[in-house]
Amino acid sequence: MLPTTWIALVLGFWSTLYLLDAFLKTKKPWSRNYLSFLEKTGLSVSICQCRWYSNFFNRTFLRVGQWKLNILRLWFTVGVFFGLVAMLMSVAILTLLIVNTFRQQPVEQQVLTPVMPGINLPTSQIWYYLLTLLVCGILHEVGHAIAAVREQVKVNGFGLFLFVLYPGAYVDLSSEHLNAVSPLRQLRIYCAGVWHNFIIVIGAIIMLILLPFILMPFYSTGQAVVITSVLEGSPVSGPRGLAVGEPLTSISGCPVTNQDEWFGCISYSIKERSLGHCMPTGLIHQLNTNPIKTNLTERKNLIDCCNVTSDTHLCFSYNTKSSPNTKFACLPARTTTDRPVCKLQSDCYAPKLELVCAYPLVDNQTKLLRINHGRKPPLLFLGHPLDLHYSVMVSNYVPNNSYVPIHLPYMVETFCKYLISLSGALVILNVVPCYALDGQFICHAFIELMLKSTVPDRETRGLIFTLIILYGTCLLGLNVVMAMWTLFFA
């Protein structure tokens, strides 16, 4: 879907929702019931934003926040150390990125990259992205809420919102209670969000590592890869082609036991010339459908020595000891490729039998590949290996039976990778000492904790805080502008 189409759909949706909300609020026959409905459900609609707010989870936060108080205190204290270290690292990374940009030194990868559906986010993965944002946002705010209960700060309520396309969560804490507790206790509350985002990253990494063992009763790994999708209309699709659910074990003798080997075998086939096959000369003479004796120079302007296009036969070249000239034979491709693979003539040897290495006569870009898949006869692929790469998607997890879903491991892996990427990005973003982010409150509480005794003047501490927040805001703003420029204009 084109980016302009996405923009039109999003703007159309929010315009319709906003106008409908305004109409129901002003229309007398329905306004009272509609306003009552919004009050009971906690829903609210504004420009490009929809919110839900409730105190339904307050009891749950209270129970969890009062469980094992000493353990929770240690847990959130560790979160304080993590938050402060993460703040220093985030500021250092973003500063270094700006300095390298002004020095015109190459920056291989942006730290902050705006994600735009239809531009740098495939539409097929938008649901992974939105679900990840929602999960990370909820667990982030739950961390604040539990830490607040632990530090005896009242939680007024919890809410969810959808801003344009981006979902999120928020927690409403009592400002009076929050300002009354000590700076250290404030730090435990403010750092709890990014601390929980970091725990999400660690949990997702562990899940990726343990996934083969968790899925072991239902899937097998390390022996083959399974086809998860085949591009419709591609050279390998159709009744005689590859099918979803089939295991792939090798490509022209190159073993395939995982995704890396699948891509490696395709890359190898691109770099190397097409492999030959050891054929007895007597069998070549018997199978050759065009036994015209010709040499390379006389046939140089011909593409196919088979004279006519054939779905089953292909032109092969070979050399014999008795003749220095290259010879050609139109041979059945499947029968020929059933023979042992060879790179050089010396690879073919049998006592009392003249063997030659017969190579398929194709151009440098075209390859003849033999793909072993399932229990079916091997598939012969004639074309550029990249066509095979873009036509077939594979997974390391081969289902043990037909009832096991093929796409489940891919879905879990993709979701975990999004958790690692987005939750890690939220850590870097939220700890920056910038207005309206957690870093602003973390920085203020840290200054009050460390400088209150050495800098007793409150205005001086406020000036230090303002300068730090101003620097962090400008730093983050420059990185966002630079990232947007790279996305749309680089």
C-alpha positions in Angstrom: 0.0 0.0 0.0 1.4 3.5 -0.9 2.3 5.9 1.9 -0.3 8.4 0.5 -3.0 5.8 0.8 -2.0 5.1 4.5 -2.1 8.9 5.2 -5.5 9.2 3.6 -7.0 6.3 5.5 -5.6 7.5 8.8 -6.8 11.1 8.3 -10.2 9.8 7.1 -10.6 7.6 10.2 -9.7 10.3 12.7 -11.8 13.0 11.0 -14.8 10.7 10.9 -14.4 9.7 14.6 -13.9 13.3 15.8 -16.9 14.6 13.8 -19.0 11.7 15.1 -18.0 12.5 18.7 -18.8 16.2 18.3 -22.1 15.4 16.7 -23.2 13.0 19.4 -22.2 15.5 22.1 -24.2 18.4 20.6 -27.2 16.5 19.4 -29.8 16.8 22.1 -31.6 13.4 21.7 -28.4 11.5 22.1 -26.0 13.8 24.0 -27.1 12.8 27.5 -26.8 9.1 26.9 -23.6 9.5 25.0 -21.9 11.6 27.7 -23.1 9.1 30.3 -21.6 6.3 28.2 -18.3 8.1 28.0 -18.3 8.7 31.8 -19.0 5.1 32.7 -16.5 3.6 30.3 -13.7 6.1 30.8 -13.5 6.8 27.0 -12.6 10.2 25.5 -12.0 11.4 22.0 -9.9 14.3 20.8 -8.1 15.3 17.7 -6.2 12.2 16.4 -6.4 10.7 19.8 -8.6 8.3 21.7 -8.2 7.5 25.5 -9.5 5.0 28.0 -9.0 5.7 31.7 -10.1 3.6 34.7 -9.3 2.8 38.4 -10.2 -0.9 37.8 -6.6 -2.1 38.3 -5.9 -0.1 41.4 -6.5 -3.1 43.7 -4.2 -5.2 41.6 -1.4 -2.6 41.8 -2.0 -2.4 45.6 -1.7 -6.2 46.0 1.4 -6.5 43.9 3.1 -3.4 45.4 2.7 -4.8 48.9 4.1 -8.2 48.1 7.5 -8.9 49.7 8.3 -5.3 50.3 12.1 -5.9 50.9 12.4 -7.8 47.6 10.5 -5.0 45.7 12.7 -2.4 47.4 15.9 -4.2 46.2 14.3 -4.7 42.7 13.5 -1.0 42.2 16.8 0.2 43.8 18.7 -1.8 41.2 16.4 -0.1 38.7 17.6 3.3 40.0 21.3 2.3 39.3 20.3 1.1 35.9 18.3 4.2 35.0 21.2 6.5 36.0 23.8 4.5 34.0 21.4 4.3 31.1 20.9 8.1 31.2 24.7 8.7 31.0 25.1 6.2 28.1 22.1 7.6 26.2 23.4 11.2 26.4 26.9 10.0 25.4 25.6 8.0 22.4 23.4 10.8 21.1 26.1 13.4 21.6 28.7 11.3 19.8 26.2 10.8 16.9 25.7 14.6 16.6 29.5 15.3 16.8 30.2 12.7 14.1 27.6 14.2 11.9 29.0 17.7 12.1 32.5 16.4 11.5 31.0 14.7 8.4 32.2 11.3 9.6 30.2 8.4 8.2 27.5 7.1 10.6 26.6 3.5 9.6 23.4 3.3 11.6 21.0 5.8 13.2 20.3 5.3 16.9 16.8 6.8 16.5 14.9 5.8 13.4 11.3 6.9 12.9 9.1 4.0 12.0 6.5 4.9 9.3 4.0 2.3 8.1 4.4 1.8 4.3 7.8 3.6 4.2 10.3 1.7 6.4 7.8 -0.6 8.1 6.3 -3.4 5.9 2.6 -3.4 6.1 2.7 -7.1 6.7 4.4 -6.5 10.0 2.5 -3.4 11.3 0.5 -5.6 13.7 3.7 -6.8 15.3 4.9 -3.2 15.7 1.6 -1.9 17.2 1.3 -4.9 19.6 4.9 -4.5 20.7 4.3 -0.8 21.4 1.2 -1.6 23.4 2.9 -4.3 25.5 6.0 -2.2 26.2 3.9 0.8 27.1 1.7 -1.2 29.5 4.6 -2.9 31.3 6.5 0.4 31.4 3.5 2.1 33.2 2.8 -1.0 35.4 6.4 -0.6 36.7 5.7 3.0 37.7 2.4 2.0 39.4 3.9 -0.9 41.4 6.9 1.2 42.5 4.5 4.0 43.5 2.5 1.6 45.7 5.7 0.3 47.2 6.8 3.9 48.1 3.3 4.7 49.5 2.3 7.0 46.6 -1.4 6.8 45.7 -2.3 5.5 42.2 -5.4 7.3 40.9 -5.9 5.3 37.8 -4.5 3.6 34.7 -5.2 4.3 31.1 -4.6 3.4 27.4 -4.5 5.7 24.4 -4.2 5.6 20.7 -2.5 8.6 19.1 -2.8 8.6 15.3 -1.4 5.0 14.8 0.7 4.6 17.9 -0.8 2.9 21.0 0.4 3.5 24.5 -0.4 3.5 28.2 -0.2 5.9 31.1 -0.6 5.9 34.9 -2.0 8.7 37.0 -0.2 9.2 40.3 -1.0 11.5 43.1 1.2 14.6 42.7 0.9 15.6 46.4 2.1 12.1 47.6 4.8 12.0 45.0 6.3 15.4 45.9 6.1 14.5 49.6 8.4 11.4 49.4 12.2 11.6 49.5 14.3 12.0 46.2 15.5 8.4 46.5 12.0 7.1 46.7 11.0 9.3 43.7 13.9 7.8 41.8 12.6 4.3 42.4 9.3 5.3 40.9 10.7 7.3 38.0 13.3 4.7 37.0 10.9 1.7 37.3 9.5 2.3 33.7 12.8 2.1 31.8 14.0 -0.7 34.2 11.0 -2.8 33.2 11.7 -2.0 29.5 15.2 -3.3 30.0 13.8 -6.5 31.6 11.6 -6.9 28.6 14.7 -6.9 26.4 16.4 -9.5 28.6 13.3 -11.7 28.6 12.9 -11.5 24.8 16.6 -12.5 24.3 16.2 -15.5 26.7 13.0 -16.5 24.9 14.8 -16.5 21.5 17.6 -18.6 23.0 15.2 -21.1 24.6 12.7 -21.2 21.8 14.1 -24.3 20.1 14.0 -26.2 23.4 10.5 -25.0 24.2 9.1 -26.0 20.8 11.1 -29.3 20.7 8.0 -31.5 21.3 6.2 -30.0 18.3 9.1 -29.0 15.9 12.4 -30.4 14.8 15.5 -28.3 14.1 19.0 -28.9 12.7 18.0 -31.3 10.0 16.2 -29.2 7.4 14.3 -26.0 6.8 10.6 -25.8 6.1 8.9 -23.7 3.4 6.6 -21.1 5.0 5.6 -19.2 1.8 6.1 -19.4 -2.0 5.6 -16.3 -4.1 2.7 -16.9 -6.4 3.7 -16.8 -10.1 7.4 -17.3 -9.3 9.5 -19.9 -11.2 9.2 -22.4 -8.3 5.5 -22.1 -7.7 2.8 -24.3 -9.3 1.7 -28.0 -9.0 5.2 -29.3 -9.8 7.0 -26.6 -7.8 7.7 -26.0 -4.1 4.8 -26.1 -1.6 4.3 -24.6 1.8 5.1 -27.1 4.5 7.7 -29.1 2.6 11.2 -29.5 4.2 14.2 -28.5 2.1 17.4 -30.4 2.7 19.9 -29.4 0.0 20.6 -27.2 -3.0 22.8 -29.0 -5.6 24.6 -31.0 -3.0 24.9 -28.1 -0.5 23.3 -29.2 2.8 20.6 -27.0 4.2 19.9 -27.5 7.9 19.0 -23.9 8.9 18.2 -20.5 7.5 21.8 -19.4 7.4 22.8 -22.4 5.4 19.9 -21.8 3.0 21.0 -18.3 2.3 24.7 -19.4 2.3 24.0 -22.1 -0.4 22.2 -19.6 -2.5 25.1 -17.1 -2.2 27.5 -19.9 -3.0 25.6 -20.9 -6.2 25.7 -17.2 -7.3 29.5 -17.0 -7.0 30.4 -20.4 -8.4 29.8 -21.7 -11.9 27.1 -24.3 -12.3 28.2 -27.8 -11.1 28.7 -30.6 -13.6 27.7 -34.2 -13.3 29.7 -37.3 -13.9 28.4 -39.1 -17.0 29.7 -42.2 -18.9 30.4 -41.2 -22.5 28.4 -44.2 -23.7 25.4 -43.0 -21.7 25.8 -39.5 -23.2 25.8 -40.9 -26.8 22.7 -43.0 -25.9 20.7 -40.1 -24.4 21.8 -37.3 -26.7 18.9 -36.2 -28.9 21.0 -34.0 -31.1 24.2 -36.0 -32.0 25.6 -33.4 -34.4 29.3 -33.1 -34.0 30.2 -29.4 -33.5 32.8 -27.4 -31.7 32.6 -24.3 -29.6 33.5 -21.8 -32.2 31.0 -23.0 -34.8 28.2 -23.0 -32.2 29.3 -19.8 -30.5 26.2 -17.8 -31.7 23.7 -20.5 -30.6 22.1 -20.5 -27.2 20.8 -24.1 -27.2 22.3 -27.1 -28.8 19.0 -28.9 -28.4 17.7 -26.9 -31.5 14.2 -26.7 -30.1 12.9 -25.5 -26.7 12.4 -28.4 -24.4 11.0 -28.6 -20.9 12.9 -31.8 -20.1 16.2 -31.5 -22.1 19.2 -29.1 -21.7 22.4 -28.6 -23.5 25.5 -29.9 -21.7 29.2 -29.4 -22.6 32.0 -31.8 -21.9 35.6 -32.8 -22.9 37.0 -36.2 -23.5 40.6 -37.3 -23.4 40.6 -38.4 -27.0 39.5 -35.0 -28.4 40.7 -31.5 -27.3 37.5 -29.8 -28.6 34.5 -29.2 -26.4 31.6 -31.3 -27.3 27.9 -30.8 -26.7 25.0 -33.0 -26.0 21.2 -32.4 -25.6 20.5 -34.5 -22.6 17.5 -35.0 -20.3 18.2 -32.7 -17.4 16.7 -34.8 -14.7 18.5 -38.0 -15.7 21.8 -36.1 -16.0 21.5 -34.3 -12.6 20.8 -37.7 -11.0 24.5 -38.5 -11.6 27.2 -37.6 -9.0 28.2 -33.9 -8.8 31.6 -32.8 -10.1 33.5 -29.5 -10.3 36.5 -30.7 -12.4 37.1 -33.5 -14.8 39.3 -35.1 -12.2 36.4 -35.6 -9.9 35.0 -38.2 -12.2 36.8 -41.6 -12.1 35.7 -45.2 -12.4 37.9 -48.2 -13.3 37.4 -49.4 -16.8 34.8 -46.8 -17.5 35.2 -43.5 -19.3 33.5 -40.7 -17.3 33.3 -37.0 -18.2 32.1 -34.0 -16.3 29.1 -32.7 -18.2 28.3 -29.0 -17.5 25.0 -27.3 -18.3 25.5 -24.8 -21.0 24.1 -21.6 -19.4 25.2 -18.0 -19.2 27.1 -16.6 -16.2 23.9 -15.4 -14.4 21.8 -18.5 -15.0 22.3 -21.5 -12.7 21.0 -25.1 -12.8 20.1 -26.0 -9.2 18.8 -29.3 -7.9 16.6 -28.7 -4.8 15.7 -31.7 -2.6 12.3 -31.0 -0.9 10.3 -33.5 1.1 9.5 -36.9 -0.4 9.0 -35.5 -3.9 11.5 -35.8 -6.7 14.1 -33.1 -6.6 13.1 -29.8 -8.2 15.3 -28.5 -11.1 15.6 -24.8 -11.0 17.0 -23.0 -14.0 17.5 -19.2 -13.5 19.2 -16.7 -11.3 19.6 -17.9 -7.7 18.2 -14.5 -6.4 14.9 -15.4 -8.0 14.9 -18.4 -5.6 15.9 -16.3 -2.7 13.0 -13.8 -3.2 10.4 -16.5 -4.1 10.7 -18.7 -1.1 10.6 -18.0 2.7 11.9 -20.7 5.0 11.9 -21.4 8.8 14.3 -23.4 11.0 11.3 -25.1 12.7 10.0 -28.2 10.8 6.6 -29.3 12.2 6.5 -32.9 13.5 3.0 -33.4 12.1 0.4 -31.6 9.9 -1.6 -30.3 12.8 1.2 -28.1 14.1 1.0 -24.5 12.7 3.9 -23.6 10.4 4.0 -19.9 11.1 3.9 -20.0 14.9 7.8 -20.1 15.5 8.2 -17.2 13.0 5.5 -15.2 14.8 7.1 -15.7 18.2 10.6 -14.9 16.8 9.4 -11.8 15.1 7.5 -10.6 18.1 10.6 -11.2 20.3 12.8 -9.2 17.9 10.4 -6.3 17.9 10.4 -6.4 21.7 14.2 -6.2 21.8 14.3 -3.4 19.3 11.4 -1.2 20.4 11.8 -1.8 24.2 15.5 -1.1 23.9 14.7 2.1 21.9 12.2 3.2 24.6 15.0 2.8 27.2 17.3 5.1 25.2 14.6 7.6 24.5 12.9 7.8 28.0 16.1 8.3 30.0 17.3 11.3 28.1 17.0 14.4 30.4 14.3 16.0 28.1 11.1 17.8 28.8 8.0 15.5 29.1 10.1 12.3 29.3 11.0 10.2 32.3 14.5 11.5 32.1 13.3 15.0 33.2 11.9 13.6 36.5 14.9 11.3 37.0 17.3 14.1 36.5 15.4 16.4 38.9 15.2 13.8 41.7 18.9 12.9 41.2 20.0 16.5 41.5 17.9 16.9 44.7 19.4 13.7 46.1 23.0 14.5 45.4 23.3 18.3 45.5 20.9 19.3 48.3 23.6 19.2 50.9 26.4 20.7 48.8 24.3 23.3 47.0 21.7 24.4 49.6 20.3 27.2 47.4 17.2 25.9 45.7 17.4 28.4 42.8 21.0 27.3 42.0 19.9 23.7 41.8 17.0 24.7 39.6 19.3 26.5 37.3 21.5 23.4 37.0 18.5 21.3 36.3 17.2 23.7 33.7 20.5 23.7 31.8 20.7 20.0 31.8 17.1 19.6 30.6 17.7 22.2 27.9 20.8 20.4 26.6 19.0 17.0 26.6 15.9 18.5 24.8 18.1 20.1 22.1 20.2 16.9 21.8 17.1 14.7 21.4 15.5 17.2 19.0 18.6 17.3 16.8 18.7 13.5 16.6 15.1 13.3 15.7 15.5 15.9 12.9 18.6 14.1 11.6 16.8 10.8 11.7 13.8 12.2 9.8 16.1 13.8 7.2 17.9 10.5 6.7 14.6 8.7 6.3 13.0 11.0 3.7 15.9 12.8 2.0 19.1 10.7 2.2 
